[in-house]
Amino acid sequence: MIRPLPALTPQSLGSQIPRRGHGVLVWLARLILRLIGWRIVGELPDVPRAVLVVAPHTSNFDGLVGISAIQALSLDVRFMAKDTLFTGRAGQLLRWLGGIPVDRSRADRIVEQTSAAMASKPFWLGLAPEGTRDRAQRWKTGFYRIAEGLQLPMVVIGFCYRRKQIRVVDSFVPSGDMDADLARIIDKLADIEPRRPERLSAPLRYRRLSDR
């Protein structure tokens, strides 16, 4: 049986967790979550740097839920998104919210550049390892290499549409055995119901089939 997770609020955050936020946006984010009926549950490690592993990602609506959760908690979380989204005023807003544009055609040095940025300044990095909303065949492992290289905790988060919860389901430092650590992450996310189950990535689909 999956144990219930405690409500996560700004008051429950540790003192080392990096904070960032504007009063109006914090109020708006909390209003959005209340209007759509979502809650944030679980526990976050009290550390200045961490890698947030967010899955499954099957819908653009995940972005609204995720950004609202970040702003509602006043967290300093940076997230990567394809560079084509960072145009015009919408792009300026994404940058201001913590977005980092990524040119997918030149992704060979992203891990090194991101690791250097995190080493120089404390912030949390949010990544969707599936890399796409539609039936990814495998997960990208850049998040793991960043966390392993800097020995940062990986905080595993799922947006569960059945419960309407942003669920923090695990947090651990990479062991060095990537296959075993990825299996642990996938196991922790097995109970998360995405908005579009038919778009689940292959690792999560196979995990569900193994339970039948």
C-alpha positions as CSV (number, residue, x, y, z in Angstrom):
1,M,0.0,0.0,0.0
2,I,1.3,3.4,-1.0
3,R,1.7,5.5,2.2
4,P,0.1,9.0,2.2
5,L,2.5,11.8,1.8
6,P,2.4,15.0,4.0
7,A,1.4,18.3,2.6
8,L,4.4,20.3,1.4
9,T,4.2,24.0,2.2
10,P,6.7,27.0,2.3
11,Q,6.8,26.7,6.1
12,S,7.9,23.0,5.9
13,L,11.0,23.8,3.7
14,G,14.5,23.7,5.2
15,S,16.7,26.8,5.5
16,Q,19.3,25.6,2.9
17,I,16.8,25.2,0.1
18,P,17.3,28.1,-2.4
19,R,14.3,30.5,-2.5
20,R,13.2,32.8,-5.2
21,G,9.9,34.4,-6.0
22,H,7.8,37.5,-6.4
23,G,4.8,38.1,-4.1
24,V,2.3,38.5,-6.9
25,L,3.5,35.3,-8.7
26,V,3.4,33.4,-5.5
27,W,-0.2,34.4,-4.9
28,L,-1.2,33.7,-8.5
29,A,0.5,30.2,-8.5
30,R,-1.3,29.3,-5.3
31,L,-4.6,30.5,-6.7
32,I,-4.0,28.4,-9.9
33,L,-3.4,25.3,-7.9
34,R,-6.4,25.9,-5.7
35,L,-8.7,26.5,-8.8
36,I,-7.5,23.3,-10.6
37,G,-7.7,21.4,-7.3
38,W,-4.0,20.3,-7.0
39,R,-1.9,19.9,-3.9
40,I,1.9,19.5,-3.3
41,V,2.8,16.6,-1.1
42,G,6.0,14.9,0.1
43,E,9.3,16.0,1.6
44,L,12.2,17.9,0.0
45,P,15.8,17.5,1.2
46,D,17.3,20.5,3.0
47,V,20.2,21.1,0.5
48,P,21.3,24.1,-1.6
49,R,21.6,22.1,-4.8
50,A,19.5,19.2,-6.2
51,V,18.4,17.7,-9.4
52,L,14.6,17.3,-9.7
53,V,13.6,14.3,-11.9
54,V,10.1,14.9,-13.1
55,A,8.2,12.1,-14.9
56,P,6.0,11.0,-16.6
57,H,5.6,14.0,-18.9
58,T,2.8,13.5,-21.4
59,S,1.0,16.9,-21.7
60,N,1.7,20.6,-22.0
61,F,-0.5,20.9,-18.9
62,D,2.3,19.4,-16.9
63,G,4.2,22.7,-17.4
64,L,1.4,24.8,-15.9
65,V,1.3,22.4,-12.9
66,G,5.0,22.4,-12.4
67,I,5.7,26.1,-12.7
68,S,2.7,26.8,-10.4
69,A,4.2,24.4,-7.8
70,I,7.6,26.0,-8.1
71,Q,6.2,29.5,-7.7
72,A,3.8,28.5,-4.9
73,L,6.7,27.3,-2.8
74,S,9.0,30.2,-3.9
75,L,11.7,27.7,-5.0
76,D,14.8,28.7,-7.0
77,V,14.4,26.0,-9.6
78,R,15.8,26.3,-13.1
79,F,14.4,24.1,-15.9
80,M,15.5,23.3,-19.4
81,A,13.2,23.7,-22.4
82,K,13.7,23.8,-26.2
83,D,15.1,27.1,-27.4
84,T,12.2,27.7,-29.9
85,L,10.0,28.4,-26.9
86,F,12.1,31.4,-25.8
87,T,10.9,33.9,-28.3
88,G,9.0,37.2,-27.8
89,R,7.4,38.1,-24.5
90,A,6.6,34.5,-23.7
91,G,10.2,33.7,-24.0
92,Q,11.2,36.5,-21.7
93,L,8.7,35.3,-19.1
94,L,10.0,31.7,-19.4
95,R,13.6,33.0,-18.7
96,W,12.3,35.1,-15.8
97,L,10.6,32.0,-14.3
98,G,13.9,30.1,-14.5
99,G,13.8,28.6,-18.0
100,I,17.1,27.7,-19.6
101,P,16.9,27.5,-23.5
102,V,18.4,24.3,-25.0
103,D,19.5,23.9,-28.6
104,R,18.8,20.2,-29.1
105,S,21.0,20.1,-32.2
106,R,24.0,21.1,-30.1
107,A,23.4,19.1,-26.9
108,D,26.9,17.6,-26.5
109,R,28.1,20.0,-23.9
110,I,24.9,20.7,-21.9
111,V,25.9,18.4,-19.0
112,E,29.2,20.1,-18.6
113,Q,27.9,23.6,-18.9
114,T,25.0,22.9,-16.5
115,S,27.3,21.3,-14.0
116,A,29.6,24.3,-14.0
117,A,26.7,26.7,-13.5
118,M,25.4,24.7,-10.6
119,A,28.8,24.5,-9.0
120,S,29.2,28.3,-9.1
121,K,25.8,29.2,-7.8
122,P,23.3,27.3,-5.6
123,F,20.0,26.5,-7.4
124,W,17.9,23.4,-8.1
125,L,17.6,22.0,-11.6
126,G,14.4,20.5,-12.9
127,L,14.5,18.0,-15.7
128,A,12.1,15.7,-17.5
129,P,14.3,12.7,-18.5
130,E,11.8,11.5,-21.1
131,G,12.7,14.5,-23.2
132,T,9.4,14.4,-25.1
133,R,5.7,14.2,-24.3
134,D,5.0,11.3,-26.7
135,R,6.1,7.7,-26.0
136,A,9.9,8.2,-25.6
137,Q,11.7,4.9,-26.2
138,R,14.4,5.6,-23.6
139,W,15.2,8.2,-21.0
140,K,18.0,10.8,-21.4
141,T,20.6,10.4,-18.7
142,G,22.0,13.9,-18.5
143,F,20.2,14.4,-15.2
144,Y,22.0,11.4,-13.8
145,R,25.4,12.5,-14.9
146,I,24.9,16.0,-13.5
147,A,23.8,14.6,-10.1
148,E,26.5,12.0,-10.0
149,G,29.3,14.4,-11.0
150,L,28.4,16.9,-8.3
151,Q,27.1,14.2,-5.8
152,L,23.7,15.9,-5.6
153,P,20.4,14.3,-4.5
154,M,18.0,13.4,-7.2
155,V,14.5,14.4,-6.1
156,V,11.9,12.2,-7.8
157,I,8.6,14.0,-8.6
158,G,5.5,12.9,-10.4
159,F,2.3,14.8,-11.4
160,C,-0.5,12.4,-10.5
161,Y,-3.7,13.3,-12.3
162,R,-5.7,10.6,-10.5
163,R,-4.9,12.2,-7.1
164,K,-4.4,15.7,-8.4
165,Q,-1.1,15.9,-6.6
166,I,2.5,17.0,-7.3
167,R,4.1,14.1,-5.5
168,V,7.7,14.1,-4.2
169,V,8.2,10.3,-4.0
170,D,11.9,9.8,-3.4
171,S,15.3,11.6,-2.9
172,F,18.7,10.0,-3.0
173,V,22.3,10.6,-4.1
174,P,23.4,8.5,-7.1
175,S,25.1,5.2,-6.1
176,G,27.2,5.0,-9.3
177,D,25.2,2.1,-10.6
178,M,23.1,4.0,-13.1
179,D,20.9,1.0,-14.1
180,A,20.0,0.2,-10.5
181,D,19.3,3.9,-9.7
182,L,17.1,4.3,-12.8
183,A,15.2,1.2,-11.9
184,R,14.6,2.6,-8.4
185,I,13.3,5.9,-9.9
186,I,11.0,4.1,-12.3
187,D,9.6,1.9,-9.4
188,K,8.8,5.0,-7.4
189,L,6.9,6.5,-10.3
190,A,5.0,3.3,-11.1
191,D,1.9,4.5,-9.2
192,I,1.8,8.0,-10.9
193,E,-1.1,8.4,-13.3
194,P,-0.3,10.9,-16.1
195,R,-2.7,13.0,-18.0
196,R,-2.2,11.0,-21.2
197,P,-1.4,7.4,-20.3
198,E,-1.1,6.4,-23.9
199,R,1.9,8.6,-24.2
200,L,3.9,6.9,-21.4
201,S,7.6,6.4,-22.1
202,A,8.8,2.8,-22.7
203,P,10.5,2.4,-19.3
204,L,7.3,3.3,-17.5
205,R,5.1,1.3,-19.8
206,Y,7.2,-1.8,-19.2
207,R,7.2,-1.3,-15.5
208,R,3.4,-1.2,-15.5
209,L,3.2,-4.3,-17.6
210,S,5.4,-6.2,-15.1
211,D,2.8,-5.6,-12.4
212,R,0.1,-7.3,-14.4
